[in-house]
């Protein structure tokens, strides 16, 4: 039996879960959901009904993307170096960057990307707050190529899909910002084999090896 990941291709939380599973080399099947018609088995396993949701062969359910990443990196069926890849993300300042990404930055990102969903949201205010908060903090901490130093770590993968989404709202504006280390870091990940594998298209509502 293989683990089953309920996922949605463009969701940044699901992206980082898929990238971690792929990096760790853990065999798994993926199920690409339709947001308008979520499968009954997903709703039964996880009433929160948001992806990713990982169902392990023993029936345990992991509902949070960071927990999926941790499980993948510490799984006995994964590569031996994956645990170090995870451990590097749990040191300062990486753990603080992940907390900021999942907290204040995500709130600003949502209001920048979807201002119509939030009453009185000032799009430019949230754009600038996101840039001056997390993005500038990443710029200051990218003294080497990755957040893990010379080698990538789970912190890079935990944050990258959200920075990608932030840039996509207005790529011309983002690319004009004086953040050379972030620009280089982002392009490395966009061109990476791991991201290419993560973004493989799948038919909806089918369980298939990923």
N, C-alpha and C positions, 0 to 999 in steps of 0.2 A: 504494500500500500504506500502511496505517495501523499504528501501533504497537498491540500487543495487551497488555493488562494483565490478568493473572490476579489476581482480587481476592476478598475476602469482606466483605460489607457492614459487619459489626459489628467487624471487626478494626481497632484504632486505627492500626496501621502502614499498612494498606491505605487507611484514611481519609485519612491525610495525603498519600499518594501520589496518590489521586484528586483531592484538593483542589488540589494543586500543578499537576497536569496541566490541570485546569479553569481555574485562575487564569491559567496561562500561555497558555491558548488553544490547546494542542497537540491536534490531532485524534487520537483513539485509540478503539479498540474495547475493551470490557470483557468478561470472562468470569467470571461469578460461580460459584465452585466449591462443591462439597459437601465438607465436611471429612471425611465418612465414605467418600467415593468420589472421590478426587482424579483428575483426568483424566490419561491416560497422557502426553499432550503436555507437560503441566506437569512431570511427574516426569522426563521425558526432558530438558527444557530446564534444570531446576533440581532436582537430587536432594535438596536440603534440604527441598523440598516445603512451604514456608511462603510465604504471600502477604505483600506483593505481589511479583509477578515481571513485569517488563516486557520484552517481546520486540520489538526494534526492526525496522523494515522490512528492514534489511540483515542480520538474523539475530542481531545481538548481544543478549545477555541481561543485564539489570540485575536483581540479586537483592535489593538492600537498599533500604529505603524512602527513606532520606535521599539515596541516589544517584539514585533515581527523581526525587525532588524537584529535585535539582541539574540533572539532565539536562533535565527539563521547563523549568526556568527559563533554561537556557542554550541551548535548542534554537533553531535558525534558524526553525523553523516556529511559534514562540511569539511573544508580544507583546514588544516591545523593552524594556519596563520590567520584565519579569519577572526579568532578570538583577540589577537593583538590589534587587528584592524578596528574592532569594536572598542577595546580598552583605551586606545588612543583618543577616542571621541569622548571619553568620560573623564578627561583631565581638563584642568583650567588652562586657557579660556574656552576650549571647545564646548564644554558642557553648558557654559553660559550663553554661547552663541546659539546653540540648539534651543535653549529655553526662550531666548529672545525671538528666534525665528517662529517658534510655535505659539508664542504669546503675542507681544505687541506688534511684531512685524506682520504676522498673519492678519491681525485686525486691520492694520493700515492697508495692507495689500487688498483685502476684500473691499474696502471702502474706496480705494483708488480704482480698482478694476470694475466694480459694480456699484457706482455711487447711487444709482437709481433704487437700489435695494435698501438703502439706509437713509432715513429721513434727515435732511439738512446736512448730508455728508459733503464736506468741502474736498473735492477730488485732489486739487493741488496741495492742500495741507497734508493729506494723507500720503501723497506721493513723496513730498519732501521729508515728512517724518520717517517714512520707511527708508529713504536714502540716507538721511542723517543719523539714523539709528543703526540698524543691523548692517546695511551695506558698507557704511564707513567703518564700522567695527571689523568687518571682514577684511577690508582694505588694509587696516592697521595691523591685522594679525597674519596677513599673508606675506610674512617675511621670506618664506621660501615658496615653492610651487603650490603646495597644498596646505590645508589646515593641519594636516598631520606632519608637516615639514617637507622633506624630500619625497616622502611616500604619502599617498592618499590614505585617508582613514574614513570611518563611518560618519564623522561629522561633515565631511565634504558631501557625501551622498545624502545625508539627512537634510541639508540646507539647499543644495544645488537646484532641485526641482522648483523650489519657491522663488529663487532668484531668477531662474529661467522664466517663470510666469510673470514676475515683476517686470522684467525687461520687455516681454512680449506686448505689454499694454501700450507702450510707446517706445519702440526700439531706437528710433532716431534720437529721442531725448536721452535715453539711457546711455547710448553709445557716445554721446557728447559729454558725459560727465567725467571729471578728472579722477578716475579710479582705475589706473592702468593695471594694477594687480588683479582686481576683480574681473576686468575685461579679459585678461589672459586666462585666469582660472576658469571663467565661464566657458570660454571657447574650447579649452582643453576638454572639459566635460561634455560639451555639445558634440565634439568630434570623437569622443571615446567609443571604443568597441562595446563597453559595458552599457552605455546609454543606447547605442544602436540596438543591442539585443533586448534591452528593456522595453523599447518602443515598437517591438514587432507587432504588427497588426494581427488580431485574432477575430474570428467570427463571434458574434454575440450569442450567448446562451448555449455554449458548448464547453464541456470540460475537455481540455486538451493538454498534452505535455508542453511545457513552455521551454 
